[in-house]
Amino acid sequence: MKLWKKGFAVIRAPASGAKTRRFAVPDLVAIRNGVVLAFEVKTMHEERDLYIPGHQVSKLIEFVKRSGGYAFIAVKVVGHGTGWRFIPIDKIEKTPAGNYKVSTKLFSSGLSIKDLLVLAEKHKSIDEYFLK
């Protein structure tokens, strides 16, 4: 994702190690102006409903509760030229089996990188809370 080029500090968390599975670690964390964005990253080759295991979403939610950040499912349909779309975690639906579904209609209404920049710019610095 091009978040680094847009001024975010970005770190990718490898999930393949046994120790990282015990903790609430998102795939990617981006920070700008004190705003923490956490992502579960998914790619697909065709636009279709996307199902995400419940434990992955639970870990993402736990991370943003601890960090005070915002959680997103980052989705890219490879080869479609639409770029990354960011679906806020509160927009996805829980299935009866306890997993989560990102419907195809959410892709078109998902946020762009430009939208994430706006979100990060709305953050106030601590100095703005003190009287001058």
C-alpha positions in Angstrom: 0.0 0.0 0.0 1.2 3.5 -0.7 0.7 4.8 2.8 4.4 5.4 3.5 4.6 7.6 0.5 1.6 9.6 1.8 3.4 10.4 5.1 2.2 7.5 7.3 4.6 5.6 9.5 3.9 2.0 8.5 4.8 -1.4 10.0 3.8 -4.8 8.7 3.3 -7.5 11.3 4.3 -11.0 10.2 1.6 -13.5 11.3 3.4 -16.6 10.4 5.4 -16.9 13.6 3.9 -18.9 16.5 4.4 -16.2 19.1 2.5 -13.5 17.1 -0.6 -15.7 16.9 -1.1 -15.4 20.6 -1.4 -11.6 20.5 -3.9 -9.2 18.8 -1.6 -8.3 15.9 -3.1 -6.8 12.7 -1.5 -7.3 9.3 -0.5 -3.7 9.0 -0.4 -0.6 11.2 -0.2 2.9 9.9 0.2 6.0 12.0 0.1 9.7 11.0 -0.4 12.7 13.3 -1.1 10.4 16.2 -3.9 8.6 14.4 -3.5 4.8 14.5 -5.0 2.8 11.6 -4.9 -1.0 11.8 -5.6 -3.3 8.8 -6.4 -6.9 8.1 -5.2 -7.1 4.5 -6.9 -9.2 1.8 -6.4 -9.6 -1.9 -8.6 -11.5 -4.4 -8.6 -12.0 -8.2 -12.3 -11.3 -8.8 -14.8 -9.1 -7.1 -17.0 -11.3 -4.9 -18.2 -11.5 -1.3 -15.2 -11.9 1.0 -15.3 -14.1 4.2 -12.9 -13.5 7.0 -12.4 -15.9 10.0 -13.9 -14.5 13.2 -10.6 -14.8 15.1 -8.9 -12.4 12.6 -11.5 -9.7 13.1 -11.5 -10.2 16.9 -7.8 -9.6 17.1 -8.1 -6.5 14.9 -10.9 -5.2 17.2 -8.8 -5.9 20.3 -5.8 -4.1 18.9 -7.7 -0.9 18.1 -9.4 -1.0 21.6 -5.9 -1.0 23.1 -4.5 1.6 20.7 -7.4 3.9 20.4 -7.2 3.6 16.6 -9.4 2.7 13.7 -9.8 -0.8 12.2 -10.2 -1.6 8.5 -10.4 -4.5 6.2 -8.0 -3.5 3.3 -9.1 -5.2 0.1 -7.5 -5.1 -3.4 -9.0 -6.9 -6.4 -5.8 -7.8 -8.3 -5.9 -6.8 -12.0 -9.0 -4.6 -11.8 -7.2 -1.3 -11.5 -9.5 -0.1 -8.7 -6.7 0.1 -6.1 -7.1 -0.5 -2.4 -10.4 -0.1 -0.7 -10.6 0.2 3.1 -13.8 -1.1 4.8 -14.4 0.2 8.3 -14.7 -2.8 10.7 -18.1 -1.7 11.9 -19.5 -2.0 8.3 -18.9 -5.7 7.9 -21.5 -8.3 8.9 -21.1 -11.2 11.2 -22.3 -14.6 9.8 -24.2 -17.2 11.8 -21.0 -19.3 12.0 -19.1 -16.5 13.7 -17.1 -15.3 10.7 -17.4 -12.0 8.9 -18.6 -11.1 5.5 -17.5 -8.1 3.3 -20.1 -7.8 0.6 -19.2 -6.7 -2.9 -21.4 -3.5 -2.4 -19.1 -2.5 0.4 -16.1 -2.5 -2.0 -17.5 0.4 -4.0 -18.4 2.4 -0.8 -15.0 1.6 0.9 -12.6 4.4 1.7 -9.7 5.3 -0.5 -6.1 6.2 0.6 -7.2 9.9 0.1 -10.0 9.3 2.6 -7.5 7.9 5.1 -5.4 11.0 4.7 -8.4 13.2 5.6 -9.1 11.0 8.6 -5.5 11.5 9.8 -5.6 15.2 9.2 -8.7 15.8 11.4 -6.7 14.7 14.5 -5.8 17.5 16.9 -2.4 17.8 18.5 -2.2 17.9 22.3 -1.1 21.6 22.1 -4.6 22.5 20.7 -6.1 21.5 24.1 -4.1 23.9 26.2 -5.0 27.6 26.5 -2.5 30.0 25.1 
